[in-house]
Amino acid sequence: MLRNSTFLNLLLLLVVLSCALSVVTSQHRARKLYDELQKQKGIAQQMDVEWGQLQLEQSTLARPARVEKIAIQQLQMQMPKNGQVQFIQGTPDGRVKP
């Protein structure tokens, strides 16, 4: 009888130890995952800031006045005269009317 209770106690001790180790392991894994989540949130926030800056830069570079200035100064382009403009009408199917 004493032998059976000792065996049962050892078995229960092993079960308790394995449960404790699995709790420690899962807590460690959860902390590592939480740390990684926080890092990824920081990266996402930095990307949002960069995206906003890029949108602002794009709107600055694409201003019509800036585009016109570059076209005139660097590309030597000029606005067409009245007789140089032709209007072409298209049909809904994409063909050009003669």
Biopython code that builds the backbone (N, CA, C, O; Angstrom):
import numpy as np
from Bio.PDB.StructureBuilder import StructureBuilder

atoms = [
    (1, "MET", "N", (0.821, -1.187, 0.000)),
    (1, "MET", "CA", (0.000, 0.000, 0.000)),
    (1, "MET", "C", (0.866, 1.253, 0.000)),
    (1, "MET", "O", (0.600, 2.189, -0.754)),
    (2, "LEU", "N", (1.892, 1.280, 0.831)),
    (2, "LEU", "CA", (2.792, 2.426, 0.913)),
    (2, "LEU", "C", (3.515, 2.629, -0.411)),
    (2, "LEU", "O", (3.779, 3.759, -0.824)),
    (3, "ARG", "N", (3.824, 1.542, -1.054)),
    (3, "ARG", "CA", (4.509, 1.605, -2.329)),
    (3, "ARG", "C", (3.620, 2.253, -3.405)),
    (3, "ARG", "O", (4.110, 3.055, -4.200)),
    (4, "ASN", "N", (2.347, 1.921, -3.439)),
    (4, "ASN", "CA", (1.411, 2.494, -4.402)),
    (4, "ASN", "C", (1.231, 3.986, -4.184)),
    (4, "ASN", "O", (1.167, 4.754, -5.144)),
    (5, "SER", "N", (1.150, 4.400, -2.924)),
    (5, "SER", "CA", (0.972, 5.837, -2.641)),
    (5, "SER", "C", (2.239, 6.615, -2.988)),
    (5, "SER", "O", (2.144, 7.759, -3.432)),
    (6, "THR", "N", (3.409, 6.034, -2.800)),
    (6, "THR", "CA", (4.657, 6.685, -3.164)),
    (6, "THR", "C", (4.738, 6.833, -4.679)),
    (6, "THR", "O", (5.136, 7.881, -5.188)),
    (7, "PHE", "N", (4.359, 5.781, -5.392)),
    (7, "PHE", "CA", (4.348, 5.847, -6.853)),
    (7, "PHE", "C", (3.362, 6.906, -7.348)),
    (7, "PHE", "O", (3.660, 7.667, -8.268)),
    (8, "LEU", "N", (2.191, 6.941, -6.725)),
    (8, "LEU", "CA", (1.185, 7.924, -7.098)),
    (8, "LEU", "C", (1.672, 9.336, -6.798)),
    (8, "LEU", "O", (1.456, 10.253, -7.591)),
    (9, "ASN", "N", (2.329, 9.511, -5.652)),
    (9, "ASN", "CA", (2.876, 10.834, -5.306)),
    (9, "ASN", "C", (3.945, 11.268, -6.300)),
    (9, "ASN", "O", (3.967, 12.431, -6.702)),
    (10, "LEU", "N", (4.814, 10.380, -6.700)),
    (10, "LEU", "CA", (5.834, 10.712, -7.680)),
    (10, "LEU", "C", (5.204, 11.040, -9.030)),
    (10, "LEU", "O", (5.636, 11.968, -9.714)),
    (11, "LEU", "N", (4.194, 10.283, -9.404)),
    (11, "LEU", "CA", (3.497, 10.546, -10.650)),
    (11, "LEU", "C", (2.827, 11.919, -10.623)),
    (11, "LEU", "O", (2.917, 12.676, -11.590)),
    (12, "LEU", "N", (2.167, 12.232, -9.535)),
    (12, "LEU", "CA", (1.527, 13.545, -9.399)),
    (12, "LEU", "C", (2.566, 14.664, -9.385)),
    (12, "LEU", "O", (2.326, 15.736, -9.941)),
    (13, "LEU", "N", (3.716, 14.426, -8.754)),
    (13, "LEU", "CA", (4.790, 15.417, -8.732)),
    (13, "LEU", "C", (5.280, 15.689, -10.154)),
    (13, "LEU", "O", (5.491, 16.842, -10.531)),
    (14, "LEU", "N", (5.458, 14.634, -10.934)),
    (14, "LEU", "CA", (5.883, 14.804, -12.317)),
    (14, "LEU", "C", (4.832, 15.558, -13.142)),
    (14, "LEU", "O", (5.185, 16.398, -13.970)),
    (15, "VAL", "N", (3.565, 15.267, -12.927)),
    (15, "VAL", "CA", (2.500, 15.962, -13.641)),
    (15, "VAL", "C", (2.503, 17.444, -13.259)),
    (15, "VAL", "O", (2.379, 18.304, -14.131)),
    (16, "VAL", "N", (2.641, 17.746, -11.982)),
    (16, "VAL", "CA", (2.656, 19.140, -11.520)),
    (16, "VAL", "C", (3.864, 19.872, -12.087)),
    (16, "VAL", "O", (3.737, 21.015, -12.525)),
    (17, "LEU", "N", (5.029, 19.239, -12.088)),
    (17, "LEU", "CA", (6.229, 19.867, -12.638)),
    (17, "LEU", "C", (6.081, 20.121, -14.141)),
    (17, "LEU", "O", (6.450, 21.188, -14.632)),
    (18, "SER", "N", (5.543, 19.141, -14.866)),
    (18, "SER", "CA", (5.373, 19.354, -16.301)),
    (18, "SER", "C", (4.355, 20.459, -16.575)),
    (18, "SER", "O", (4.536, 21.231, -17.517)),
    (19, "CYS", "N", (3.295, 20.555, -15.781)),
    (19, "CYS", "CA", (2.325, 21.649, -15.934)),
    (19, "CYS", "C", (2.985, 22.995, -15.638)),
    (19, "CYS", "O", (2.756, 23.974, -16.349)),
    (20, "ALA", "N", (3.796, 23.037, -14.596)),
    (20, "ALA", "CA", (4.473, 24.289, -14.240)),
    (20, "ALA", "C", (5.431, 24.716, -15.352)),
    (20, "ALA", "O", (5.495, 25.895, -15.700)),
    (21, "LEU", "N", (6.171, 23.759, -15.906)),
    (21, "LEU", "CA", (7.082, 24.086, -17.004)),
    (21, "LEU", "C", (6.328, 24.554, -18.242)),
    (21, "LEU", "O", (6.778, 25.467, -18.934)),
    (22, "SER", "N", (5.186, 23.939, -18.523)),
    (22, "SER", "CA", (4.420, 24.381, -19.688)),
    (22, "SER", "C", (3.831, 25.778, -19.473)),
    (22, "SER", "O", (3.720, 26.550, -20.425)),
    (23, "VAL", "N", (3.455, 26.111, -18.237)),
    (23, "VAL", "CA", (2.966, 27.468, -17.946)),
    (23, "VAL", "C", (4.083, 28.476, -18.142)),
    (23, "VAL", "O", (3.871, 29.533, -18.735)),
    (24, "VAL", "N", (5.273, 28.158, -17.648)),
    (24, "VAL", "CA", (6.411, 29.062, -17.799)),
    (24, "VAL", "C", (6.750, 29.243, -19.278)),
    (24, "VAL", "O", (7.007, 30.356, -19.736)),
    (25, "THR", "N", (6.746, 28.150, -20.003)),
    (25, "THR", "CA", (7.049, 28.217, -21.432)),
    (25, "THR", "C", (6.023, 29.051, -22.187)),
    (25, "THR", "O", (6.386, 29.876, -23.026)),
    (26, "SER", "N", (4.759, 28.841, -21.896)),
    (26, "SER", "CA", (3.721, 29.599, -22.600)),
    (26, "SER", "C", (3.758, 31.080, -22.221)),
    (26, "SER", "O", (3.508, 31.936, -23.070)),
    (27, "GLN", "N", (4.066, 31.394, -20.966)),
    (27, "GLN", "CA", (4.200, 32.800, -20.555)),
    (27, "GLN", "C", (5.370, 33.468, -21.276)),
    (27, "GLN", "O", (5.267, 34.610, -21.726)),
    (28, "HIS", "N", (6.477, 32.745, -21.380)),
    (28, "HIS", "CA", (7.647, 33.278, -22.079)),
    (28, "HIS", "C", (7.314, 33.530, -23.553)),
    (28, "HIS", "O", (7.663, 34.573, -24.107)),
    (29, "ARG", "N", (6.643, 32.578, -24.172)),
    (29, "ARG", "CA", (6.253, 32.721, -25.575)),
    (29, "ARG", "C", (5.293, 33.897, -25.753)),
    (29, "ARG", "O", (5.411, 34.662, -26.710)),
    (30, "ALA", "N", (4.349, 34.035, -24.833)),
    (30, "ALA", "CA", (3.390, 35.142, -24.912)),
    (30, "ALA", "C", (4.099, 36.486, -24.778)),
    (30, "ALA", "O", (3.750, 37.438, -25.477)),
    (31, "ARG", "N", (5.080, 36.578, -23.899)),
    (31, "ARG", "CA", (5.829, 37.837, -23.740)),
    (31, "ARG", "C", (6.647, 38.152, -24.986)),
    (31, "ARG", "O", (6.718, 39.305, -25.410)),
    (32, "LYS", "N", (7.258, 37.139, -25.568)),
    (32, "LYS", "CA", (8.020, 37.365, -26.799)),
    (32, "LYS", "C", (7.102, 37.831, -27.927)),
    (32, "LYS", "O", (7.450, 38.737, -28.683)),
    (33, "LEU", "N", (5.931, 37.210, -28.036)),
    (33, "LEU", "CA", (4.989, 37.614, -29.080)),
    (33, "LEU", "C", (4.462, 39.028, -28.843)),
    (33, "LEU", "O", (4.277, 39.788, -29.794)),
    (34, "TYR", "N", (4.224, 39.379, -27.593)),
    (34, "TYR", "CA", (3.758, 40.728, -27.275)),
    (34, "TYR", "C", (4.838, 41.752, -27.619)),
    (34, "TYR", "O", (4.543, 42.823, -28.149)),
    (35, "ASP", "N", (6.082, 41.416, -27.316)),
    (35, "ASP", "CA", (7.192, 42.306, -27.647)),
    (35, "ASP", "C", (7.284, 42.493, -29.162)),
    (35, "ASP", "O", (7.486, 43.612, -29.634)),
    (36, "GLU", "N", (7.141, 41.423, -29.918)),
    (36, "GLU", "CA", (7.170, 41.501, -31.381)),
    (36, "GLU", "C", (5.994, 42.321, -31.899)),
    (36, "GLU", "O", (6.143, 43.089, -32.850)),
    (37, "LEU", "N", (4.835, 42.165, -31.284)),
    (37, "LEU", "CA", (3.664, 42.956, -31.672)),
    (37, "LEU", "C", (3.922, 44.443, -31.473)),
    (37, "LEU", "O", (3.574, 45.256, -32.329)),
    (38, "GLN", "N", (4.526, 44.797, -30.359)),
    (38, "GLN", "CA", (4.821, 46.205, -30.088)),
    (38, "GLN", "C", (5.824, 46.757, -31.099)),
    (38, "GLN", "O", (5.690, 47.896, -31.546)),
    (39, "LYS", "N", (6.822, 45.960, -31.459)),
    (39, "LYS", "CA", (7.786, 46.396, -32.473)),
    (39, "LYS", "C", (7.095, 46.631, -33.807)),
    (39, "LYS", "O", (7.353, 47.629, -34.480)),
    (40, "GLN", "N", (6.213, 45.708, -34.190)),
    (40, "GLN", "CA", (5.515, 45.841, -35.469)),
    (40, "GLN", "C", (4.569, 47.043, -35.464)),
    (40, "GLN", "O", (4.408, 47.708, -36.487)),
    (41, "LYS", "N", (3.947, 47.323, -34.325)),
    (41, "LYS", "CA", (3.098, 48.516, -34.229)),
    (41, "LYS", "C", (3.932, 49.782, -34.400)),
    (41, "LYS", "O", (3.489, 50.736, -35.039)),
    (42, "GLY", "N", (5.133, 49.794, -33.833)),
    (42, "GLY", "CA", (6.031, 50.936, -34.004)),
    (42, "GLY", "C", (6.437, 51.115, -35.458)),
    (42, "GLY", "O", (6.475, 52.235, -35.969)),
    (43, "ILE", "N", (6.738, 50.010, -36.117)),
    (43, "ILE", "CA", (7.094, 50.078, -37.536)),
    (43, "ILE", "C", (5.917, 50.585, -38.354)),
    (43, "ILE", "O", (6.094, 51.400, -39.259)),
    (44, "ALA", "N", (4.711, 50.105, -38.041)),
    (44, "ALA", "CA", (3.508, 50.554, -38.763)),
    (44, "ALA", "C", (3.291, 52.050, -38.560)),
    (44, "ALA", "O", (2.908, 52.761, -39.489)),
    (45, "GLN", "N", (3.536, 52.517, -37.350)),
    (45, "GLN", "CA", (3.372, 53.951, -37.080)),
    (45, "GLN", "C", (4.403, 54.768, -37.866)),
    (45, "GLN", "O", (4.072, 55.819, -38.413)),
    (46, "GLN", "N", (5.639, 54.292, -37.924)),
    (46, "GLN", "CA", (6.665, 54.980, -38.704)),
    (46, "GLN", "C", (6.292, 55.006, -40.185)),
    (46, "GLN", "O", (6.509, 56.007, -40.868)),
    (47, "MET", "N", (5.737, 53.915, -40.672)),
    (47, "MET", "CA", (5.328, 53.871, -42.073)),
    (47, "MET", "C", (4.168, 54.829, -42.340)),
    (47, "MET", "O", (4.106, 55.445, -43.404)),
    (48, "ASP", "N", (3.258, 54.957, -41.388)),
    (48, "ASP", "CA", (2.159, 55.922, -41.552)),
    (48, "ASP", "C", (2.701, 57.338, -41.643)),
    (48, "ASP", "O", (2.245, 58.133, -42.465)),
    (49, "VAL", "N", (3.676, 57.653, -40.797)),
    (49, "VAL", "CA", (4.287, 58.982, -40.837)),
    (49, "VAL", "C", (4.977, 59.203, -42.179)),
    (49, "VAL", "O", (4.825, 60.255, -42.799)),
    (50, "GLU", "N", (5.739, 58.201, -42.623)),
    (50, "GLU", "CA", (6.436, 58.315, -43.899)),
    (50, "GLU", "C", (5.443, 58.448, -45.056)),
    (50, "GLU", "O", (5.682, 59.209, -45.993)),
    (51, "TRP", "N", (4.330, 57.708, -44.992)),
    (51, "TRP", "CA", (3.308, 57.794, -46.032)),
    (51, "TRP", "C", (2.730, 59.210, -46.097)),
    (51, "TRP", "O", (2.532, 59.753, -47.184)),
    (52, "GLY", "N", (2.465, 59.796, -44.945)),
    (52, "GLY", "CA", (1.970, 61.169, -44.913)),
    (52, "GLY", "C", (2.971, 62.149, -45.505)),
    (52, "GLY", "O", (2.600, 63.067, -46.236)),
    (53, "GLN", "N", (4.244, 61.945, -45.183)),
    (53, "GLN", "CA", (5.278, 62.824, -45.729)),
    (53, "GLN", "C", (5.382, 62.673, -47.248)),
    (53, "GLN", "O", (5.556, 63.659, -47.964)),
    (54, "LEU", "N", (5.277, 61.440, -47.733)),
    (54, "LEU", "CA", (5.344, 61.211, -49.179)),
    (54, "LEU", "C", (4.142, 61.818, -49.897)),
    (54, "LEU", "O", (4.282, 62.353, -50.997)),
    (55, "GLN", "N", (2.966, 61.740, -49.283)),
    (55, "GLN", "CA", (1.791, 62.358, -49.890)),
    (55, "GLN", "C", (1.947, 63.871, -49.959)),
    (55, "GLN", "O", (1.588, 64.496, -50.956)),
    (56, "LEU", "N", (2.485, 64.452, -48.893)),
    (56, "LEU", "CA", (2.718, 65.891, -48.879)),
    (56, "LEU", "C", (3.740, 66.278, -49.940)),
    (56, "LEU", "O", (3.561, 67.270, -50.647)),
    (57, "GLU", "N", (4.809, 65.499, -50.053)),
    (57, "GLU", "CA", (5.832, 65.770, -51.054)),
    (57, "GLU", "C", (5.268, 65.647, -52.469)),
    (57, "GLU", "O", (5.574, 66.457, -53.344)),
    (58, "GLN", "N", (4.441, 64.623, -52.679)),
    (58, "GLN", "CA", (3.830, 64.448, -54.005)),
    (58, "GLN", "C", (2.927, 65.625, -54.351)),
    (58, "GLN", "O", (2.957, 66.126, -55.475)),
    (59, "SER", "N", (2.124, 66.067, -53.386)),
    (59, "SER", "CA", (1.239, 67.195, -53.675)),
    (59, "SER", "C", (2.038, 68.470, -53.941)),
    (59, "SER", "O", (1.624, 69.309, -54.740)),
    (60, "THR", "N", (3.182, 68.614, -53.272)),
    (60, "THR", "CA", (4.035, 69.777, -53.514)),
    (60, "THR", "C", (4.665, 69.718, -54.898)),
    (60, "THR", "O", (4.696, 70.715, -55.619)),
    (61, "LEU", "N", (5.168, 68.539, -55.264)),
    (61, "LEU", "CA", (5.841, 68.402, -56.556)),
    (61, "LEU", "C", (4.871, 68.452, -57.736)),
    (61, "LEU", "O", (5.267, 68.819, -58.842)),
    (62, "ALA", "N", (3.621, 68.092, -57.518)),
    (62, "ALA", "CA", (2.660, 68.032, -58.617)),
    (62, "ALA", "C", (1.800, 69.297, -58.720)),
    (62, "ALA", "O", (0.825, 69.313, -59.471)),
    (63, "ARG", "N", (2.142, 70.342, -57.987)),
    (63, "ARG", "CA", (1.372, 71.590, -58.090)),
    (63, "ARG", "C", (1.403, 72.087, -59.530)),
    (63, "ARG", "O", (2.463, 72.086, -60.157)),
    (64, "PRO", "N", (0.261, 72.511, -60.064)),
    (64, "PRO", "CA", (0.229, 72.970, -61.460)),
    (64, "PRO", "C", (1.202, 74.121, -61.733)),
    (64, "PRO", "O", (1.809, 74.173, -62.803)),
    (65, "ALA", "N", (1.353, 75.032, -60.790)),
    (65, "ALA", "CA", (2.265, 76.155, -61.013)),
    (65, "ALA", "C", (3.711, 75.665, -61.136)),
    (65, "ALA", "O", (4.467, 76.176, -61.962)),
    (66, "ARG", "N", (4.090, 74.699, -60.338)),
    (66, "ARG", "CA", (5.454, 74.154, -60.391)),
    (66, "ARG", "C", (5.677, 73.412, -61.698)),
    (66, "ARG", "O", (6.722, 73.564, -62.331)),
    (67, "VAL", "N", (4.699, 72.611, -62.106)),
    (67, "VAL", "CA", (4.814, 71.860, -63.357)),
    (67, "VAL", "C", (4.932, 72.836, -64.536)),
    (67, "VAL", "O", (5.747, 72.632, -65.437)),
    (68, "GLU", "N", (4.129, 73.875, -64.523)),
    (68, "GLU", "CA", (4.185, 74.858, -65.605)),
    (68, "GLU", "C", (5.532, 75.573, -65.627)),
    (68, "GLU", "O", (6.093, 75.804, -66.698)),
    (69, "LYS", "N", (6.052, 75.921, -64.463)),
    (69, "LYS", "CA", (7.347, 76.611, -64.382)),
    (69, "LYS", "C", (8.464, 75.727, -64.951)),
    (69, "LYS", "O", (9.309, 76.206, -65.708)),
    (70, "ILE", "N", (8.467, 74.455, -64.591)),
    (70, "ILE", "CA", (9.491, 73.533, -65.101)),
    (70, "ILE", "C", (9.335, 73.352, -66.606)),
    (70, "ILE", "O", (10.327, 73.306, -67.333)),
    (71, "ALA", "N", (8.074, 73.246, -67.082)),
    (71, "ALA", "CA", (7.837, 73.073, -68.519)),
    (71, "ALA", "C", (8.374, 74.265, -69.297)),
    (71, "ALA", "O", (8.950, 74.098, -70.373)),
    (72, "ILE", "N", (8.190, 75.465, -68.761)),
    (72, "ILE", "CA", (8.635, 76.666, -69.470)),
    (72, "ILE", "C", (10.145, 76.837, -69.373)),
    (72, "ILE", "O", (10.808, 77.072, -70.384)),
    (73, "GLN", "N", (10.701, 76.720, -68.154)),
    (73, "GLN", "CA", (12.120, 77.021, -67.950)),
    (73, "GLN", "C", (13.047, 75.901, -68.415)),
    (73, "GLN", "O", (14.013, 76.164, -69.131)),
    (74, "GLN", "N", (12.777, 74.686, -68.033)),
    (74, "GLN", "CA", (13.711, 73.600, -68.330)),
    (74, "GLN", "C", (13.442, 72.930, -69.671)),
    (74, "GLN", "O", (14.378, 72.503, -70.347)),
    (75, "LEU", "N", (12.183, 72.833, -70.060)),
    (75, "LEU", "CA", (11.848, 72.133, -71.295)),
    (75, "LEU", "C", (11.558, 73.085, -72.455)),
    (75, "LEU", "O", (11.289, 72.640, -73.570)),
    (76, "GLN", "N", (11.610, 74.374, -72.198)),
    (76, "GLN", "CA", (11.330, 75.405, -73.199)),
    (76, "GLN", "C", (9.974, 75.171, -73.893)),
    (76, "GLN", "O", (9.854, 75.356, -75.104)),
    (77, "MET", "N", (8.989, 74.776, -73.140)),
    (77, "MET", "CA", (7.649, 74.577, -73.682)),
    (77, "MET", "C", (6.885, 75.894, -73.586)),
    (77, "MET", "O", (7.233, 76.769, -72.793)),
    (78, "GLN", "N", (5.851, 76.024, -74.393)),
    (78, "GLN", "CA", (5.033, 77.242, -74.337)),
    (78, "GLN", "C", (3.587, 76.870, -74.605)),
    (78, "GLN", "O", (3.299, 75.824, -75.187)),
    (79, "MET", "N", (2.691, 77.727, -74.181)),
    (79, "MET", "CA", (1.269, 77.498, -74.406)),
    (79, "MET", "C", (0.986, 77.628, -75.897)),
    (79, "MET", "O", (1.547, 78.507, -76.552)),
    (80, "PRO", "N", (0.125, 76.770, -76.449)),
    (80, "PRO", "CA", (-0.185, 76.858, -77.883)),
    (80, "PRO", "C", (-1.008, 78.109, -78.194)),
    (80, "PRO", "O", (-1.778, 78.591, -77.363)),
    (81, "LYS", "N", (-0.830, 78.605, -79.377)),
    (81, "LYS", "CA", (-1.598, 79.769, -79.827)),
    (81, "LYS", "C", (-3.010, 79.307, -80.190)),
    (81, "LYS", "O", (-3.296, 78.111, -80.251)),
    (82, "ASN", "N", (-3.882, 80.284, -80.428)),
    (82, "ASN", "CA", (-5.278, 79.960, -80.720)),
    (82, "ASN", "C", (-5.433, 79.068, -81.947)),
    (82, "ASN", "O", (-6.257, 78.153, -81.931)),
    (83, "GLY", "N", (-4.694, 79.298, -82.973)),
    (83, "GLY", "CA", (-4.824, 78.510, -84.197)),
    (83, "GLY", "C", (-4.181, 77.136, -84.104)),
    (83, "GLY", "O", (-4.398, 76.296, -84.977)),
    (84, "GLN", "N", (-3.398, 76.891, -83.067)),
    (84, "GLN", "CA", (-2.680, 75.621, -82.946)),
    (84, "GLN", "C", (-3.477, 74.555, -82.197)),
    (84, "GLN", "O", (-3.046, 73.404, -82.130)),
    (85, "VAL", "N", (-4.610, 74.909, -81.643)),
    (85, "VAL", "CA", (-5.388, 73.961, -80.846)),
    (85, "VAL", "C", (-6.467, 73.341, -81.726)),
    (85, "VAL", "O", (-7.193, 74.058, -82.416)),
    (86, "GLN", "N", (-6.575, 72.023, -81.707)),
    (86, "GLN", "CA", (-7.617, 71.314, -82.441)),
    (86, "GLN", "C", (-8.387, 70.443, -81.466)),
    (86, "GLN", "O", (-7.798, 69.797, -80.599)),
    (87, "PHE", "N", (-9.696, 70.426, -81.609)),
    (87, "PHE", "CA", (-10.547, 69.598, -80.768)),
    (87, "PHE", "C", (-11.011, 68.397, -81.582)),
    (87, "PHE", "O", (-11.435, 68.541, -82.729)),
    (88, "ILE", "N", (-10.931, 67.238, -80.995)),
    (88, "ILE", "CA", (-11.335, 66.003, -81.666)),
    (88, "ILE", "C", (-12.441, 65.384, -80.834)),
    (88, "ILE", "O", (-12.302, 65.219, -79.622)),
    (89, "GLN", "N", (-13.547, 65.039, -81.496)),
    (89, "GLN", "CA", (-14.650, 64.417, -80.792)),
    (89, "GLN", "C", (-14.565, 62.915, -80.956)),
    (89, "GLN", "O", (-14.209, 62.410, -82.021)),
    (90, "GLY", "N", (-14.890, 62.220, -79.908)),
    (90, "GLY", "CA", (-14.910, 60.768, -79.962)),
    (90, "GLY", "C", (-16.316, 60.250, -79.776)),
    (90, "GLY", "O", (-17.202, 60.968, -79.312)),
    (91, "THR", "N", (-16.515, 58.999, -80.141)),
    (91, "THR", "CA", (-17.808, 58.358, -79.942)),
    (91, "THR", "C", (-17.716, 57.485, -78.702)),
    (91, "THR", "O", (-16.614, 57.199, -78.233)),
    (92, "PRO", "N", (-18.862, 57.051, -78.157)),
    (92, "PRO", "CA", (-18.827, 56.211, -76.951)),
    (92, "PRO", "C", (-18.060, 54.915, -77.119)),
    (92, "PRO", "O", (-17.558, 54.368, -76.137)),
    (93, "ASP", "N", (-17.956, 54.403, -78.359)),
    (93, "ASP", "CA", (-17.218, 53.156, -78.565)),
    (93, "ASP", "C", (-15.715, 53.391, -78.735)),
    (93, "ASP", "O", (-14.966, 52.442, -78.963)),
    (94, "GLY", "N", (-15.272, 54.637, -78.626)),
    (94, "GLY", "CA", (-13.840, 54.942, -78.657)),
    (94, "GLY", "C", (-13.308, 55.370, -79.991)),
    (94, "GLY", "O", (-12.121, 55.679, -80.106)),
    (95, "ARG", "N", (-14.144, 55.400, -81.011)),
    (95, "ARG", "CA", (-13.679, 55.831, -82.337)),
    (95, "ARG", "C", (-13.691, 57.352, -82.424)),
    (95, "ARG", "O", (-14.431, 58.025, -81.706)),
    (96, "VAL", "N", (-12.879, 57.867, -83.296)),
    (96, "VAL", "CA", (-12.787, 59.305, -83.512)),
    (96, "VAL", "C", (-13.673, 59.681, -84.699)),
    (96, "VAL", "O", (-13.621, 59.054, -85.758)),
    (97, "LYS", "N", (-14.478, 60.707, -84.500)),
    (97, "LYS", "CA", (-15.339, 61.191, -85.601)),
    (97, "LYS", "C", (-14.483, 61.971, -86.591)),
    (97, "LYS", "O", (-13.604, 62.735, -86.192)),
    (98, "PRO", "N", (-14.740, 61.778, -87.885)),
    (98, "PRO", "CA", (-13.959, 62.520, -88.904)),
    (98, "PRO", "C", (-14.381, 63.966, -88.970)),
    (98, "PRO", "O", (-13.836, 64.732, -89.764)),
]
sb = StructureBuilder()
sb.init_structure("model")
sb.init_model(0)
sb.init_chain("A")
sb.init_seg("    ")
for serial, (resi, resn, name, xyz) in enumerate(atoms, 1):
    if name == "N":
        sb.init_residue(resn, " ", resi, " ")
    sb.init_atom(name, np.array(xyz, "f"), 0.0, 1.0, " ", f" {name:<3s}", serial, name[0])
structure = sb.get_structure()
